[in-house]
Amino acid sequence: GVICPTCGPDGAIRLSNGLAPEEGTVEICFSGIWRSVCHSSWDHKDAFVVCRQLGYPATAAHAFSGAYFGEHPRPNISRVLCYGNESKLLDCSYTNTTTCSPT
């Protein structure tokens, strides 16, 4: 038998449930699973890093919270804390959690 990861490499990010490719709930690949990023402590500095990592201009980033783009029943990453100058979201501090409202 085999179990194949659904994503890779660790730290890859995507946006889901948005109306356009540049908006949506932030998801991060971690240990082969797409995980939702919780809104706790989510702010514009975190959004800067996401936009930068996806190749969008970071200076125009806008942070939404409170499941603005919908709920996701997945494992979660919470309490993301970026300074805004990181090149990828996985460079920021975070914790793992089981429940939250996604970004």
Secondary structure, 3 states (H helix, E strand, C coil): CCCCCCCCCCCCEEEECCCCCCCCEEEEEECCEEEEEECCCCCHHHHHHHHHHHCCCHHHCCCCCCCCCCCCCCCEEEEEECCCCCCCHHHCEEEEECCCCEC
